[in-house]
């Protein structure tokens, strides 16, 4: 079976939404929970198979902490790694030998892309967009708007609770 056929059959069997955009080029939508979806390119190229997924735009602040997080996270990822483009937007990318990509391997790669993009999303937002999140929270409160999709960041806007001495304190 050709790699292109392997990609198509794996995507069909997984029930993922995708568009075929030319020979060996697939634009796949991975559903998430924290990041509602992750768009991912799968490309059966002339010499290699590659994957590229957009994670989030360039952070507004604390760039060094965001990039440190990404570099440390790279050490624990399978087959893909974080990178930034020329404007600082964050992506997950991977390049593989065409002969190594089986249906099982592709499933593992897509699982890693989803786990990383979805699992790291709120952390990246907390580090790189805290001021914007606080501003959005305040704006919504002032207008009586829903805070439902900001609840994961409630700890950023609530005042810290004072430390209460307990039995475990020395």
C-alpha positions as CSV (number, residue, x, y, z in Angstrom):
1,X,0.0,0.0,0.0
2,X,1.3,3.5,-0.9
3,X,1.9,6.0,1.8
4,X,-0.9,8.2,0.3
5,X,-3.3,5.3,0.6
6,X,-2.1,4.6,4.2
7,X,-2.8,8.2,5.2
8,X,-6.2,8.2,3.6
9,X,-7.3,4.9,5.1
10,X,-6.0,5.8,8.5
11,X,-7.9,9.1,8.5
12,X,-11.0,7.4,7.2
13,X,-10.9,4.7,9.9
14,X,-10.2,7.3,12.6
15,X,-13.3,9.3,11.7
16,X,-11.2,12.5,11.5
17,X,-12.4,15.4,9.4
18,X,-10.0,16.2,6.5
19,X,-9.7,17.6,3.1
20,X,-7.4,16.2,0.5
21,X,-5.7,19.1,-1.2
22,X,-3.7,17.5,-4.0
23,X,-1.8,14.3,-4.3
24,X,-0.5,13.3,-0.8
25,X,-1.6,16.5,0.9
26,X,-4.2,16.3,3.7
27,X,-5.6,19.1,5.8
28,X,-6.8,17.4,9.0
29,X,-8.9,18.8,11.9
30,X,-8.1,17.2,15.2
31,X,-10.8,17.8,17.8
32,X,-9.7,19.0,21.3
33,X,-11.1,20.0,24.6
34,X,-8.9,22.9,25.7
35,X,-8.1,24.0,22.2
36,X,-11.3,23.3,20.4
37,X,-9.5,22.1,17.3
38,X,-6.0,21.7,15.9
39,X,-5.5,22.1,12.2
40,X,-2.8,19.8,10.9
41,X,-1.1,19.3,7.5
42,X,0.0,15.8,6.5
43,X,2.2,15.8,3.4
44,X,3.5,12.8,1.5
45,X,6.4,14.6,-0.1
46,X,9.0,13.5,-2.6
47,X,11.6,12.5,0.0
48,X,9.8,12.4,3.4
49,X,6.5,12.5,5.2
50,X,5.9,15.7,7.2
51,X,3.4,16.9,9.7
52,X,2.7,20.6,10.7
53,X,0.1,21.8,13.1
54,X,-0.6,25.4,14.2
55,X,-0.7,25.7,18.0
56,X,-1.1,29.4,18.8
57,X,-0.1,32.8,17.7
58,X,2.9,34.7,18.9
59,X,2.7,35.3,22.6
60,X,2.0,38.9,23.7
61,X,4.3,38.8,26.7
62,X,6.9,36.7,28.6
63,X,8.4,35.3,25.4
64,X,11.4,33.8,27.2
65,X,9.2,31.8,29.6
66,X,7.1,30.6,26.7
67,X,10.1,29.5,24.6
68,X,11.7,27.8,27.7
69,X,8.5,25.9,28.2
70,X,8.5,24.8,24.6
71,X,12.1,23.7,24.6
72,X,11.6,21.7,27.8
73,X,8.5,20.2,26.4
74,X,10.3,19.1,23.2
75,X,12.3,16.6,25.3
76,X,9.1,14.7,26.1
77,X,7.4,14.7,22.7
78,X,7.3,11.7,20.3
79,X,8.1,12.4,16.6
80,X,7.2,16.1,16.6
81,X,8.7,19.2,18.2
82,X,7.7,22.8,18.8
83,X,9.0,25.5,16.6
84,X,8.2,29.1,15.8
85,X,7.8,30.8,12.4
86,X,9.3,34.1,11.3
87,X,6.6,36.1,13.2
88,X,6.8,34.0,16.4
89,X,3.6,31.8,15.9
90,X,4.0,28.4,17.5
91,X,3.7,25.2,15.5
92,X,4.3,21.4,16.0
93,X,6.3,19.9,13.2
94,X,7.8,16.5,12.3
95,X,9.6,14.9,9.4
96,X,9.7,11.1,8.9
97,X,11.2,8.6,6.5
98,X,8.4,7.6,4.2
99,X,9.1,3.9,4.8
100,X,8.6,4.3,8.6
101,X,5.0,5.6,8.4
102,X,2.5,2.8,8.9
103,X,-1.1,3.2,9.9
104,X,-0.1,2.5,13.6
105,X,2.7,5.0,13.4
106,X,0.5,7.7,11.8
107,X,-2.1,7.2,14.6
108,X,0.7,7.6,17.2
109,X,1.9,10.8,15.5
110,X,-1.5,12.3,15.3
111,X,-2.2,11.3,18.9
112,X,1.0,13.1,19.9
113,X,0.1,16.3,18.0
114,X,-3.3,16.3,19.6
115,X,-2.0,15.6,23.1
116,X,0.6,18.4,22.9
117,X,-1.4,21.1,21.1
118,X,-4.5,20.5,23.3
119,X,-2.7,19.6,26.5
120,X,-0.3,22.5,26.4
121,X,-2.7,25.1,25.1
122,X,-3.9,26.6,28.4
123,X,-0.4,26.7,29.8
124,X,0.9,28.6,26.7
125,X,-2.0,31.1,27.1
126,X,-1.4,31.5,30.8
127,X,2.3,32.3,30.2
128,X,2.1,34.3,27.1
129,X,-1.3,36.0,27.2
130,X,-2.1,36.6,30.9
131,X,-2.6,40.3,30.6
132,X,-5.0,39.9,27.6
133,X,-6.9,37.2,29.5
134,X,-7.3,39.5,32.5
135,X,-8.4,42.4,30.3
136,X,-11.0,40.1,28.5
137,X,-12.3,38.9,31.9
138,X,-12.8,42.4,33.1
139,X,-14.4,43.5,29.9
140,X,-16.9,40.6,30.0
141,X,-17.7,41.2,33.7
142,X,-18.3,44.9,32.9
143,X,-20.8,44.0,30.1
144,X,-22.4,41.1,31.9
145,X,-21.0,38.7,29.3
146,X,-20.5,35.0,29.8
147,X,-17.2,33.9,31.4
148,X,-17.8,30.2,30.5
149,X,-14.8,29.7,28.2
150,X,-12.5,31.7,30.5
151,X,-13.1,29.5,33.6
152,X,-9.8,27.7,33.1
153,X,-8.1,31.0,33.8
154,X,-10.1,32.1,36.8
155,X,-7.1,31.8,39.0
156,X,-5.4,34.5,37.0
157,X,-8.0,37.1,38.0
158,X,-8.8,36.1,41.6
159,X,-6.7,37.6,44.3
160,X,-4.4,35.1,46.0
161,X,-5.7,33.7,49.2
162,X,-3.5,34.5,52.2
163,X,-1.5,31.6,53.6
164,X,-3.1,30.1,56.7
165,X,-0.7,28.4,59.1
166,X,-1.5,24.7,59.6
167,X,-0.2,21.7,61.4
168,X,2.3,21.0,58.6
169,X,4.1,24.4,59.0
170,X,7.3,24.4,61.0
